């Protein structure tokens, strides 16, 4: 084996070894996991705000044990007798909410959620919530 071949092998082999060691380190410290996220089974209290975009706002306090943004909306709609519509989106592997309390998307207005004032970047049924979180569903132009 000549020097060029040895150098080429080392150029490939060293970064590969570094990646493997880094990957094992991330798995062993729990940064990367192959387990489903654990959902807290203890009851938590959250606030739900539904902002229709026309100065009409509904506010609810909710206690639940399966805390995702979507489950907060589901439980609140059951507890306070309003409707919402959603469909599963294969591309994002999440539920897409397109109507709340008979207000349906259209004219470039969509239902989008915010968690503690921050725009929701995950699907509502994927985003977990913690005790005292504030979830706001806003009917507005797309933020993406």
C-alpha positions as CSV (number, residue, x, y, z in Angstrom):
1,X,0.0,0.0,0.0
2,X,1.4,3.3,-1.0
3,X,1.3,6.6,1.0
4,X,-1.6,8.0,-1.1
5,X,-3.8,5.0,-0.4
6,X,-2.9,5.0,3.3
7,X,-3.8,8.7,3.5
8,X,-7.1,8.2,1.7
9,X,-8.1,5.4,4.0
10,X,-7.2,7.5,7.1
11,X,-9.1,10.5,5.7
12,X,-12.2,8.3,5.6
13,X,-11.6,6.1,8.7
14,X,-10.8,8.8,11.3
15,X,-14.0,10.8,10.8
16,X,-16.0,7.6,10.7
17,X,-14.6,6.5,14.0
18,X,-15.3,9.9,15.5
19,X,-18.9,9.7,14.3
20,X,-19.4,6.3,15.8
21,X,-17.9,7.2,19.1
22,X,-20.0,10.4,19.2
23,X,-23.2,8.5,18.4
24,X,-22.6,5.9,21.1
25,X,-21.9,8.8,23.6
26,X,-25.2,10.5,22.7
27,X,-27.1,7.2,23.0
28,X,-25.5,6.3,26.4
29,X,-26.2,9.7,27.9
30,X,-29.8,9.7,26.7
31,X,-29.6,12.6,24.3
32,X,-30.6,10.1,21.5
33,X,-33.2,7.5,22.6
34,X,-35.1,4.9,20.8
35,X,-38.0,4.9,23.3
36,X,-41.3,6.7,22.9
37,X,-41.4,9.9,25.0
38,X,-42.9,9.3,28.4
39,X,-46.2,11.0,29.1
40,X,-46.8,12.3,32.6
41,X,-49.8,10.5,34.1
42,X,-50.2,13.0,36.9
43,X,-53.0,15.6,36.4
44,X,-51.8,19.0,35.3
45,X,-53.5,22.3,34.9
46,X,-53.2,24.4,31.7
47,X,-54.9,27.4,30.2
48,X,-56.5,27.2,26.7
49,X,-57.2,30.4,24.8
50,X,-59.1,30.3,21.5
51,X,-58.6,33.5,19.6
52,X,-60.9,33.9,16.6
53,X,-59.0,36.9,15.2
54,X,-62.0,39.2,15.4
55,X,-61.7,40.4,19.1
56,X,-63.7,37.3,20.1
57,X,-61.6,35.2,22.6
58,X,-62.7,32.2,24.6
59,X,-60.6,31.2,27.7
60,X,-60.7,27.9,29.6
61,X,-58.9,26.3,32.5
62,X,-58.3,22.5,32.0
63,X,-57.0,19.7,34.1
64,X,-55.9,16.6,32.3
65,X,-53.6,13.6,32.5
66,X,-52.6,13.0,28.9
67,X,-51.0,16.4,28.2
68,X,-50.6,17.2,24.5
69,X,-51.8,20.4,22.8
70,X,-54.3,18.3,20.8
71,X,-55.6,16.5,23.9
72,X,-56.1,19.8,25.7
73,X,-58.3,20.9,22.7
74,X,-60.1,17.6,22.7
75,X,-60.9,17.5,26.4
76,X,-61.9,21.2,26.5
77,X,-64.3,20.7,23.5
78,X,-65.9,17.8,25.4
79,X,-66.0,19.6,28.8
80,X,-67.4,22.9,27.4
81,X,-69.5,21.5,24.5
82,X,-67.9,23.1,21.4
83,X,-66.7,21.4,18.3
84,X,-63.5,21.2,16.3
85,X,-62.5,19.3,13.2
86,X,-59.1,17.8,12.4
87,X,-57.7,15.3,10.0
88,X,-54.6,13.2,10.1
89,X,-51.8,14.5,7.8
90,X,-49.6,11.6,6.5
91,X,-46.8,14.0,5.5
92,X,-46.4,15.4,9.0
93,X,-47.7,12.3,10.8
94,X,-49.9,14.5,13.0
95,X,-53.4,15.8,13.3
96,X,-54.2,19.0,11.4
97,X,-56.9,21.2,13.0
98,X,-58.8,23.1,10.4
99,X,-62.0,24.2,12.3
100,X,-62.7,25.3,15.9
101,X,-66.2,26.1,17.0
102,X,-67.5,26.1,13.4
103,X,-64.8,28.6,12.3
104,X,-63.1,26.9,9.4
105,X,-59.9,27.8,7.6
106,X,-60.1,29.8,4.4
107,X,-59.1,33.1,2.7
108,X,-55.5,32.4,3.8
109,X,-56.6,32.1,7.5
110,X,-55.6,29.0,9.4
111,X,-55.8,27.6,13.0
112,X,-52.3,27.7,14.5
113,X,-51.3,27.1,18.1
114,X,-48.9,28.9,20.4
115,X,-47.4,27.4,23.5
116,X,-46.5,29.9,26.2
117,X,-46.4,32.6,23.5
118,X,-44.2,30.6,21.1
119,X,-45.4,29.4,17.7
120,X,-46.0,25.7,17.7
121,X,-43.4,24.0,15.5
122,X,-44.6,20.4,16.1
123,X,-48.0,18.8,15.4
124,X,-50.5,19.5,18.1
125,X,-50.8,15.8,19.0
126,X,-47.0,15.5,19.3
127,X,-46.3,18.6,21.4
128,X,-46.6,17.8,25.1
129,X,-47.5,20.4,27.7
130,X,-46.5,20.9,31.3
131,X,-48.3,22.2,34.4
132,X,-49.4,25.8,34.1
133,X,-48.6,26.1,30.3
134,X,-50.7,28.4,28.2
135,X,-52.0,27.1,24.8
136,X,-53.4,29.6,22.4
137,X,-55.1,28.7,19.2
138,X,-55.2,31.6,16.8
139,X,-57.1,32.0,13.6
140,X,-54.7,33.9,11.5
141,X,-52.5,34.0,8.3
142,X,-49.9,31.3,8.1
143,X,-46.8,32.0,10.2
144,X,-44.7,29.6,8.2
